[in-house]
């Protein structure tokens, strides 16, 4: 909502009223000065936000070239919305895309079950500051067809940070090929001056940075990192959090506790040991809990340069399991 503010000052029967025409609801709050009998009445007028432009034809993106781009798969939550707000602060037009990308799903991952609340997402994106929402069809991004695009993603040359660290790339070897393919094609269509990606998926952020830096097509595009948004209990914001039973919520807090423990360690080995111990205490199934170079994501011998604590763990319970990710910068040793 936009705001229009009117101020009314009254002394006896004399009034000074400065305002535009009233639109929508108003809320008035009288405030009396302690030094004079003047009464001030603040009137707040709520103006409806303009809905974002909906784009489905890639040709319509030409008018928005040079804007700030936020690619998403939809099912937006506060973490996504913080990225859109960051894009809006750039002063450029903001384009948010919503596309559930089939090339980054493995055969055992349920692409069809991924949530797609498109109308809700469009509304939220507009309220967060998006000028346009791009809803590409699968055929506009993958004219070769789904099976051919999946094969292409699997054979695509990808940055070293997408295949050497043995983090997400170890358990999901298909993933970064699909991410690089879809992001490259979106960047080709949108042609932004900047794009915002969240820090919660730290390895993905480094992969995108490396891909953009090494591809002549994308020279001049700034990759802007969006800080992790956390819930009140410290859990990193994720659409997966809704699947955590309330009775197991405290266990999920173990990732943030593990990062706290790593921050106070003096060596990478001590930090990794502290994270493992904390995850085990919360009965979380650890996939990895490591200290890595912030950019290359390769192992480090000490904390004399920028490093990152990175965790992937599963919270298992009767009837289900939720895979959780988190990370944090570790202070440089002095």
Secondary structure in CASP SS format (residue, H / E / C, confidence):
PFRMAT SS
TARGET T0000
AUTHOR 0000-0000-0000
METHOD secondary structure of the structure
MODEL  1
X C 1.00
X E 1.00
X E 1.00
X E 1.00
X E 1.00
X E 1.00
X E 1.00
X E 1.00
X E 1.00
X E 1.00
X E 1.00
X C 1.00
X C 1.00
X E 1.00
X E 1.00
X E 1.00
X E 1.00
X E 1.00
X C 1.00
X C 1.00
X C 1.00
X C 1.00
X C 1.00
X C 1.00
X C 1.00
X E 1.00
X E 1.00
X E 1.00
X E 1.00
X E 1.00
X E 1.00
X E 1.00
X C 1.00
X C 1.00
X C 1.00
X C 1.00
X C 1.00
X C 1.00
X E 1.00
X E 1.00
X E 1.00
X E 1.00
X E 1.00
X E 1.00
X E 1.00
X E 1.00
X E 1.00
X C 1.00
X C 1.00
X C 1.00
X C 1.00
X C 1.00
X E 1.00
X E 1.00
X E 1.00
X C 1.00
X C 1.00
X H 1.00
X H 1.00
X H 1.00
X H 1.00
X H 1.00
X H 1.00
X H 1.00
X C 1.00
X C 1.00
X C 1.00
X E 1.00
X E 1.00
X E 1.00
X E 1.00
X E 1.00
X C 1.00
X C 1.00
X C 1.00
X C 1.00
X C 1.00
X H 1.00
X H 1.00
X H 1.00
X H 1.00
X H 1.00
X H 1.00
X H 1.00
X H 1.00
X H 1.00
X H 1.00
X H 1.00
X C 1.00
X C 1.00
X C 1.00
X C 1.00
X C 1.00
X E 1.00
X E 1.00
X E 1.00
X E 1.00
X E 1.00
X C 1.00
X C 1.00
X C 1.00
X H 1.00
X H 1.00
X H 1.00
X C 1.00
X C 1.00
X C 1.00
X C 1.00
X C 1.00
X C 1.00
X C 1.00
X C 1.00
X C 1.00
X C 1.00
X C 1.00
X C 1.00
X C 1.00
X H 1.00
X H 1.00
X H 1.00
X H 1.00
X H 1.00
X H 1.00
X H 1.00
X H 1.00
X H 1.00
X H 1.00
X H 1.00
X C 1.00
X C 1.00
X C 1.00
X E 1.00
X E 1.00
X E 1.00
X C 1.00
X C 1.00
X C 1.00
X H 1.00
X H 1.00
X H 1.00
X H 1.00
X C 1.00
X C 1.00
X C 1.00
X C 1.00
X H 1.00
X H 1.00
X H 1.00
X H 1.00
X H 1.00
X H 1.00
X H 1.00
X H 1.00
X H 1.00
X H 1.00
X C 1.00
X C 1.00
X C 1.00
X C 1.00
X H 1.00
X H 1.00
X H 1.00
X C 1.00
X C 1.00
X C 1.00
X C 1.00
X C 1.00
X H 1.00
X H 1.00
X H 1.00
X H 1.00
X C 1.00
X C 1.00
X C 1.00
X H 1.00
X H 1.00
X H 1.00
X H 1.00
X H 1.00
X H 1.00
X H 1.00
X H 1.00
X H 1.00
X H 1.00
X H 1.00
X H 1.00
X H 1.00
X H 1.00
X H 1.00
X H 1.00
X C 1.00
X C 1.00
X C 1.00
X E 1.00
X E 1.00
X E 1.00
X E 1.00
X E 1.00
X C 1.00
X C 1.00
X C 1.00
X H 1.00
X H 1.00
X H 1.00
X H 1.00
X H 1.00
X H 1.00
X H 1.00
X H 1.00
X H 1.00
X H 1.00
X H 1.00
X H 1.00
X H 1.00
X C 1.00
X H 1.00
X H 1.00
X H 1.00
X C 1.00
X C 1.00
X C 1.00
X E 1.00
X E 1.00
X E 1.00
X E 1.00
X E 1.00
X C 1.00
X C 1.00
X C 1.00
X E 1.00
X C 1.00
X C 1.00
X C 1.00
X C 1.00
X C 1.00
X E 1.00
X C 1.00
X C 1.00
X H 1.00
X H 1.00
X H 1.00
X H 1.00
X H 1.00
X C 1.00
X C 1.00
X H 1.00
X H 1.00
X H 1.00
X H 1.00
X H 1.00
X H 1.00
X H 1.00
X C 1.00
X H 1.00
X H 1.00
X H 1.00
X H 1.00
X H 1.00
X H 1.00
X H 1.00
X H 1.00
X H 1.00
X H 1.00
X C 1.00
X C 1.00
X C 1.00
X C 1.00
X H 1.00
X H 1.00
X H 1.00
X H 1.00
X H 1.00
X H 1.00
X H 1.00
X H 1.00
X H 1.00
X H 1.00
X H 1.00
X H 1.00
X H 1.00
X H 1.00
X C 1.00
X C 1.00
X C 1.00
X E 1.00
X E 1.00
X E 1.00
X E 1.00
X E 1.00
X E 1.00
X E 1.00
X E 1.00
X E 1.00
X C 1.00
X C 1.00
X C 1.00
X C 1.00
X C 1.00
X E 1.00
X C 1.00
X C 1.00
X C 1.00
X C 1.00
X C 1.00
X C 1.00
X C 1.00
X E 1.00
X E 1.00
X E 1.00
X E 1.00
X E 1.00
X E 1.00
X E 1.00
X E 1.00
X E 1.00
X E 1.00
X E 1.00
X C 1.00
X C 1.00
X E 1.00
X E 1.00
X E 1.00
X E 1.00
X E 1.00
X E 1.00
X E 1.00
X E 1.00
X E 1.00
X E 1.00
X E 1.00
X C 1.00
X C 1.00
X C 1.00
X C 1.00
END
